[in-house]
Amino acid sequence: MDILINVVLPLSLAIIMLSLGVGLTFADFGRVLRMPKAFAIGAIAQIVLLPIAAYATVRAFGLGAEIAVGVMLISFCPGGVTSNMISRLARGDVALSVSLTAVISLASIVTVPILAAWAVVRFMGSNAPEVSVTDLAIAMFVITTLPVLLGVLFRHFAPGLAIRIDPILTRLATALFILIVVAALAGNWGTFVENLPKLGPALIALNVVLLILGLALARGASLMWDQAKTISIETGVQNATLGVTMAALISGQSEGFSTIALPSAVYGITMYLVAAPFVIWFRNR
């Protein structure tokens, strides 16, 4: 299990982020300037509304300290390649989805460590492990930001090869994601079963609220329907692998996944189930 935590987990996240980068071009970042309003609404929904909704959920369901930190962690994570694929299925604005994922994934090197350190102290108090924002930021850069940048550069200098290997990397990223989720659940099965009566409804409720909040915010800002659908999905679908990895970095455990990782692992499953009815509705409207 220590090899899984210390080697396989960070390597898997790096490969997942590399697959994200290979699917990006520099134009995806520049597009932000051409759709500033839609991007700003999407960024506000992800960076501001999402953690607020998660905090309200934690308080409403009375979740324990470590579980509460885990719920907050998943709310700090950006959307991943999954959100881009779901946006495509929902017939949303895929270009906006890709741009949001690209920029917010890079911004997460700053936002996630700071917010994670706050959440640990806020909910765990005197039992909180020592968290170094600098160390978290460095780790985030190595296993998330750097692979994305390398992927973008690879796509820029070898576009033909990048396009050919993109589907392979995507399938590999999906398989690694499933492995991480299953391992996290198996390693904390007793805690998972014990907390499921509260954790399951809490995460499902949070997911539903996020999808609705993102949609309502976008429509309230008079964005086009395809943009509103995308912002809804980007708000409700998160990079669960990053949440599990951050939990491992924060807890410092080398032999097994910590309880903090459970919410990300569970959310990584339930978000697809919750998003499915929304996608069907989006496709048919």
C-alpha positions as CSV (number, residue, x, y, z in Angstrom):
1,M,0.0,0.0,0.0
2,D,2.9,2.4,0.7
3,I,4.0,2.1,-3.0
4,L,0.5,2.9,-4.0
5,I,0.4,6.0,-1.9
6,N,3.9,7.3,-2.5
7,V,4.4,6.3,-6.1
8,V,1.3,5.2,-7.9
9,L,-1.0,7.9,-6.6
10,P,1.2,11.0,-7.5
11,L,2.3,9.3,-10.8
12,S,-1.3,8.6,-11.7
13,L,-2.3,12.2,-11.1
14,A,0.6,13.4,-13.1
15,I,-0.4,11.2,-16.1
16,I,-4.0,12.5,-15.7
17,M,-2.9,16.1,-15.8
18,L,-0.5,15.3,-18.7
19,S,-3.6,14.0,-20.6
20,L,-5.3,17.2,-19.9
21,G,-2.4,19.2,-21.2
22,V,-2.1,17.2,-24.4
23,G,-5.7,18.1,-25.2
24,L,-5.0,21.8,-24.8
25,T,-3.5,24.5,-27.0
26,F,-2.3,27.9,-26.2
27,A,-5.5,29.2,-27.9
28,D,-7.5,27.6,-25.1
29,F,-5.8,30.1,-22.7
30,G,-6.1,33.0,-25.0
31,R,-9.8,32.3,-25.5
32,V,-10.4,33.6,-22.0
33,L,-9.9,37.2,-23.3
34,R,-12.5,36.6,-26.0
35,M,-15.2,35.4,-23.6
36,P,-14.4,37.3,-20.4
37,K,-17.9,37.4,-19.0
38,A,-18.6,33.7,-19.4
39,F,-15.1,32.8,-18.0
40,A,-15.5,35.2,-15.0
41,I,-18.9,33.6,-14.1
42,G,-17.5,30.1,-14.4
43,A,-14.4,31.0,-12.3
44,I,-16.6,32.6,-9.6
45,A,-18.8,29.6,-9.5
46,Q,-15.8,27.2,-9.1
47,I,-13.5,29.2,-6.8
48,V,-16.0,31.0,-4.7
49,L,-19.5,29.4,-4.7
50,L,-18.2,25.8,-4.6
51,P,-16.3,26.1,-1.3
52,I,-19.2,28.1,0.3
53,A,-21.7,25.4,-0.7
54,A,-19.3,22.7,0.6
55,Y,-19.0,24.5,3.9
56,A,-22.7,24.8,4.2
57,T,-23.1,21.1,3.5
58,V,-20.6,20.1,6.1
59,R,-22.4,22.2,8.7
60,A,-25.8,21.1,7.7
61,F,-25.0,17.4,7.8
62,G,-22.8,17.6,10.9
63,L,-19.9,15.7,9.4
64,G,-16.9,14.7,11.5
65,A,-13.6,16.6,11.3
66,E,-11.6,14.5,8.9
67,I,-14.6,13.9,6.7
68,A,-15.4,17.6,6.7
69,V,-11.8,18.4,5.6
70,G,-12.2,15.9,2.8
71,V,-15.5,17.5,1.6
72,M,-13.8,20.9,1.6
73,L,-10.8,19.4,-0.3
74,I,-13.0,18.2,-3.2
75,S,-14.6,21.6,-3.4
76,F,-11.2,23.3,-3.9
77,C,-10.3,21.0,-6.8
78,P,-10.8,22.2,-10.4
79,G,-12.7,20.3,-13.0
80,G,-10.6,17.8,-14.9
81,V,-10.8,16.2,-18.4
82,T,-14.0,14.6,-17.2
83,S,-15.8,17.9,-17.2
84,N,-14.8,18.6,-20.8
85,M,-16.2,15.2,-21.9
86,I,-19.4,15.7,-20.0
87,S,-19.8,19.2,-21.5
88,R,-19.5,17.6,-24.9
89,L,-22.1,15.0,-24.1
90,A,-24.5,17.8,-22.8
91,R,-24.0,19.8,-26.0
92,G,-22.5,22.6,-24.0
93,D,-19.8,25.1,-24.9
94,V,-16.8,22.7,-25.0
95,A,-14.4,25.6,-25.8
96,L,-15.4,27.4,-22.6
97,S,-15.2,24.1,-20.6
98,V,-11.6,23.5,-21.9
99,S,-10.6,27.1,-21.1
100,L,-12.0,27.0,-17.6
101,T,-10.3,23.7,-16.9
102,A,-7.0,24.9,-18.3
103,V,-6.8,28.2,-16.4
104,I,-8.3,27.1,-13.1
105,S,-6.1,23.9,-13.1
106,L,-3.1,26.2,-13.3
107,A,-4.5,28.6,-10.7
108,S,-5.0,25.7,-8.3
109,I,-1.3,25.7,-7.5
110,V,-2.1,28.8,-5.4
111,T,-5.7,28.4,-4.4
112,V,-5.7,24.7,-3.3
113,P,-2.8,24.8,-0.8
114,I,-4.0,27.9,0.9
115,L,-7.6,26.8,1.2
116,A,-6.6,23.2,2.2
117,A,-4.4,24.6,5.0
118,W,-7.3,26.7,6.3
119,A,-9.7,23.8,6.2
120,V,-7.4,21.5,8.1
121,V,-7.0,24.0,11.0
122,R,-10.7,25.1,10.9
123,F,-12.2,21.6,11.2
124,M,-9.4,19.6,13.0
125,G,-8.2,22.2,15.4
126,S,-5.6,20.9,17.8
127,N,-5.7,17.5,16.1
128,A,-4.7,19.0,12.8
129,P,-1.5,17.7,11.1
130,E,1.1,20.3,10.4
131,V,0.5,21.6,6.9
132,S,3.0,23.6,4.9
133,V,1.4,25.8,2.2
134,T,4.8,26.1,0.5
135,D,5.3,22.3,0.4
136,L,1.8,21.7,-0.9
137,A,2.3,24.3,-3.6
138,I,5.6,22.7,-4.7
139,A,3.9,19.3,-4.8
140,M,1.0,20.7,-6.7
141,F,3.3,22.2,-9.2
142,V,5.3,19.0,-9.8
143,I,2.3,16.7,-10.1
144,T,-0.3,19.0,-11.7
145,T,0.9,22.2,-13.2
146,L,4.2,20.9,-14.7
147,P,2.5,17.9,-16.5
148,V,-0.2,20.3,-17.9
149,L,2.5,22.6,-19.2
150,L,4.5,19.8,-20.7
151,G,1.3,18.4,-22.4
152,V,0.5,21.8,-23.9
153,L,4.1,22.2,-25.2
154,F,4.0,18.7,-26.6
155,R,0.7,19.5,-28.4
156,H,2.3,22.7,-29.7
157,F,5.5,21.2,-31.1
158,A,4.1,17.8,-32.2
159,P,0.4,18.3,-32.9
160,G,0.0,15.3,-35.1
161,L,1.5,12.8,-32.5
162,A,-0.3,14.6,-29.7
163,I,-3.7,14.1,-31.4
164,R,-2.9,10.4,-32.0
165,I,-2.0,9.6,-28.4
166,D,-4.6,11.8,-26.8
167,P,-7.3,9.1,-26.8
168,I,-4.8,6.6,-25.4
169,L,-3.8,9.0,-22.6
170,T,-7.5,9.7,-21.8
171,R,-8.3,6.0,-21.5
172,L,-5.2,5.5,-19.3
173,A,-6.2,8.4,-17.1
174,T,-9.7,6.9,-16.7
175,A,-8.3,3.6,-15.7
176,L,-5.9,5.2,-13.2
177,F,-8.8,7.2,-11.8
178,I,-10.9,4.1,-11.2
179,L,-7.9,2.4,-9.6
180,I,-7.4,5.3,-7.1
181,V,-11.0,5.5,-6.2
182,V,-11.3,1.7,-5.6
183,A,-8.1,1.7,-3.6
184,A,-9.2,4.6,-1.4
185,L,-12.5,3.0,-0.7
186,A,-11.0,-0.4,0.0
187,G,-8.4,1.1,2.3
188,N,-11.0,2.8,4.4
189,W,-13.9,0.4,4.0
190,G,-14.9,0.3,7.7
191,T,-14.8,4.1,7.9
192,F,-16.7,4.4,4.6
193,V,-19.5,2.1,5.8
194,E,-19.7,3.9,9.1
195,N,-20.0,7.3,7.5
196,L,-22.0,6.4,4.5
197,P,-25.5,7.2,6.0
198,K,-24.3,10.9,6.3
199,L,-21.6,11.1,3.7
200,G,-23.6,9.7,0.8
201,P,-26.6,12.1,1.1
202,A,-24.3,15.0,1.9
203,L,-22.2,14.6,-1.3
204,I,-25.2,13.9,-3.4
205,A,-27.0,17.0,-2.0
206,L,-23.8,19.1,-2.5
207,N,-23.5,17.9,-6.1
208,V,-27.1,18.7,-7.0
209,V,-26.8,22.1,-5.4
210,L,-23.6,22.9,-7.3
211,L,-25.1,21.9,-10.6
212,I,-28.1,24.1,-10.0
213,L,-26.1,27.0,-8.6
214,G,-23.8,27.0,-11.6
215,L,-26.7,27.0,-14.0
216,A,-28.6,29.7,-12.0
217,L,-25.6,32.0,-11.8
218,A,-25.0,31.7,-15.6
219,R,-28.6,32.2,-16.5
220,G,-28.8,35.1,-14.1
221,A,-25.9,36.7,-15.9
222,S,-27.8,36.3,-19.2
223,L,-25.2,33.9,-20.7
224,M,-26.1,31.7,-23.7
225,W,-27.7,28.4,-23.0
226,D,-24.7,26.3,-24.1
227,Q,-22.5,28.4,-21.9
228,A,-24.8,28.0,-18.9
229,K,-24.8,24.2,-19.3
230,T,-21.0,24.2,-19.3
231,I,-20.7,26.3,-16.2
232,S,-23.2,24.1,-14.4
233,I,-21.1,21.0,-15.2
234,E,-17.8,22.7,-14.4
235,T,-19.2,23.7,-11.0
236,G,-20.5,20.2,-10.2
237,V,-17.8,18.0,-11.7
238,Q,-14.4,18.0,-9.9
239,N,-11.0,16.4,-10.2
240,A,-11.5,13.7,-7.5
241,T,-8.0,12.2,-8.1
242,L,-6.5,15.6,-7.0
243,G,-8.6,15.5,-3.9
244,V,-7.4,12.0,-3.0
245,T,-3.8,13.0,-3.6
246,M,-4.1,16.2,-1.6
247,A,-5.5,14.2,1.3
248,A,-2.5,11.9,1.2
249,L,-0.1,14.9,1.2
250,I,-1.9,16.5,4.1
251,S,-2.2,13.4,6.3
252,G,1.3,12.3,5.7
253,Q,0.3,8.7,5.8
254,S,2.5,6.3,3.9
255,E,0.6,3.1,4.6
256,G,-3.0,3.5,3.5
257,F,-5.4,6.2,2.4
258,S,-6.5,8.5,5.2
259,T,-10.1,9.2,6.1
260,I,-9.7,12.7,4.5
261,A,-9.5,11.0,1.1
262,L,-12.9,9.3,1.5
263,P,-15.1,12.2,0.3
264,S,-13.1,12.6,-2.9
265,A,-13.3,8.9,-3.6
266,V,-17.0,8.8,-3.0
267,Y,-17.6,12.0,-4.9
268,G,-15.6,10.6,-7.8
269,I,-18.4,8.0,-8.2
270,T,-21.6,9.9,-7.2
271,M,-20.9,12.9,-9.4
272,Y,-21.4,10.8,-12.5
273,L,-24.7,9.4,-11.2
274,V,-25.9,12.9,-10.2
275,A,-24.8,14.6,-13.4
276,A,-26.4,12.0,-15.7
277,P,-30.0,13.3,-15.4
278,F,-28.8,16.9,-15.9
279,V,-26.9,15.8,-19.0
280,I,-30.0,14.1,-20.5
281,W,-32.0,17.2,-19.8
282,F,-29.3,19.5,-21.3
283,R,-29.1,17.4,-24.4
284,N,-32.8,17.5,-25.0
285,R,-33.3,21.2,-24.4
